[in-house]
Amino acid sequence: AVVSTQSTGASLYPFLGKTKVPEKNSITYSVKGEEIISTLDLSALEQIVEMGQTRFICEVLSKLANEKQPSTLLAIMRQLSLEIDKHGLGCVKDNSNWLSRPRVFEIASAINRYRHLSLIQ
């Protein structure tokens, strides 16, 4: 996704590699084409209480990485909330049996903690 705040944007493109949720407070991922594995630390997000929420955040980040349309973070969070309300947790993954809904604040905070985020003009 290209997340923009007025004229500056950010790309989640590197999240296209493999992702894994080893525990409730972290997501491990590899950047496509690289062997380096990085960790997205979510331990400061106190409202995440189960792994299903972290799995959902991981799926959202993967989905956003495939988006090509520029948008603001606020617009992305609003659209995501509408999709979840309308289609349920299956809006990010067909098999949503192991997913739980986090608040949009936790999803936005996870995007903020994503250290491979690259800003674009």
HELIX and SHEET records of a PDB file:
HELIX    1   1 TYR A   13  LEU A   16  5                                   4    
HELIX    2   2 MET A   51  ALA A   65  1                                  15    
HELIX    3   3 LEU A   73  HIS A   87  1                                  15    
HELIX    4   4 GLY A   88  CYS A   91  5                                   4    
HELIX    5   5 VAL A  104  ARG A  113  1                                  10    
SHEET    1   A 4 PRO A  70  SER A  71  0                                        
SHEET    2   A 4 VAL A   2  THR A   5  1                                        
SHEET    3   A 4 THR A   8  SER A  11 -1                                        
SHEET    4   A 4 SER A 118  ILE A 120 -1                                        
SHEET    1   B 3 THR A  19  GLU A  23  0                                        
SHEET    2   B 3 SER A  26  SER A  30 -1                                        
SHEET    3   B 3 ILE A  37  ASP A  41 -1                                        
END                                                                             
